[in-house]
Amino acid sequence: METVETPQPTLAARGRALRGVLRPVSVVLVGAAVFLAVGSLQSEIFAQQTVAGLAQGAVYGSLALALVLIYRATEVINFAQGELAMATTYVAYQLIAWGLSYWEAFFATLAIAFVLGVAIQLLVIRPVQHKSVIAVVIVTVGLFILIDGLVTWKWGADIKFMPAPFGQTVYHLGGVAIARQDIGTLLVSILSVILLWLLFQFTKVGLGMRAAALRPAAAALVGVRVDRMLAVGWGLAAVLGAVAGLMTEPSQYVLQPTLMQPILLYAFAAAVLGGLESPAGAVVGGLVLGVFLNLVGQYVHAITSELRLPFAFAVLLVVLLIKPAGLFGRRTVRKV
Amino acid sequence: MSALLELRDVEARYGPVQALHGVSLSVDEGRIVAVLGANGAGKTTTLRAISNTVRRSGDVLFAGSPLGRRGPEGVARLGIAHVPEGRGTFAELTVWENLRLGAYTRRGSIKPELERVLSYFPWIDDRRHQQAGTLSGGEQQMLALARAFVHRPRLLLLDEPSLGLAPVLVTEIFRIIRELNEREGLTVLVVEQNAHLALQVAEEAYVLEVGRVALSGPSVELREHESVRRSYLGY
């Protein structure tokens, strides 16, 4: 039995097409950056909102990146990603309550999140992974409900308080007030994204994970343990989610089981905006969304905080009408 | 002398469709063996049965011991490099990353292998940062050979290296395969539709017809065989 050959020359063409797509997008992004820089020099409030938006956007971006990691390897959106992030934030809360300092709890939580992500992949995702995409989606929705229930059962639905990792200090740069917390959130989120990128780009495990996600069959033939790589991928996504959760909590000031539900929706919007298959797109999408929503919230009074989320999706809809594959995505044809 | 690879009465199926009906063949260490046959004869499936990427029954023995239920990763780790249909290129990754993936199962420094492979394919050095998908078909086939070489396999499984390539490139690819065999002692099991070339390069060949071995023997004899000449060599 020979299977039908898939034509190869399209790949070169696809590379050219991708570069063609990226040029207008990068022009727009550079334009936006210039606009933000000029605006920030002109107005203090504008600068404040931009920095706060970047911090918020970095959180969307890291959770969006977690979604993209799993989407690339498993081809599903992990609906439980936000709840998993929320649960790991509760783990940090518990560790602090037991007497650990914030940063001890932070790193311990990341390790726990990794183990949790791997365990979820091994125990509940792997058995259904090869059945159908729908089966995996349903399992992630089930996980959403399960984690939500477990957290409420263990810690209760009432509000909990955690210490602020970066304190309440506000710096004044010229006339611009910048919260230390925004800077900290931005740095921690971006740093974790960069570390992850280094891992993927420069380590053998990273190479194996990329190969396993891109071409599982060919990766197995060169000896990559594809199943193991997928589990590690879920672990890393859970770590990113934990970072997002831990960075979200101080901006909300309170911890409750619904902590990550709006964040997951923003992260989803950011991931789709970036093209869903592009890690860089997810991070850029998150930052764009964070800054944009903050500025619109400041200057367009019709968009109240209740309208923030619907507005974000209205914008997403418009972007997808213009560029159906997202900012960094490429059009793919999938046989059904 | 025991064979490096031996298939005993191997059957394979894709769902309800049976593709191999009891194939037996053996490959001695240091040899090039070709598997010939028309489309649908089961050539590709034979390789897949070895790397366990198709449902199979029957025994596959490597260096005397059965492969058993090892998955494709496990088979690769034993020292069998399978360059599949479509060459298994990681099109989105760079040329150099493709090479590094070839050496994925190896521990420690792979520098000597990389240097060695560059002596066969010097052009790779200049284009190591290029996306592998942007290489031409011939270059991708050479990259696949290079990738398999840095794996340092005991056995190389090659699926239709000539597919889609210009005749001059096909000759070049087979020259390199022969060189790797002679100079590096690489054992090769190659599946090929181009019977003319395959019979020149390989010492022995098996001819498959609808999932069974129809003929086998030294290439010199097969070349003279009436039905091989008419069906596969066309004269």
Interface residues (C-beta under 8 A of the other chain):
Chain A: M1 E2 T3 E5 T6 Q8 P9 L11 A12 R14 G15 K204 L207 G208 R210 A211 L214 R215 A217 A218 A219 A220 L221 V222 G223 V224 R225 V226
Chain B: Y14 V17 A19 N39 G40 G42 K43 T44 T45 S51 T53 G71 P72 E73 A76 R77 A81 H82 V83 P84 E85 G86 G88 T89 F90 A91 E92 L93 E97 R100 L101 G102 Y104 T105 Q131 G133 T134 G137 Q140 R147 H151 L163 G164
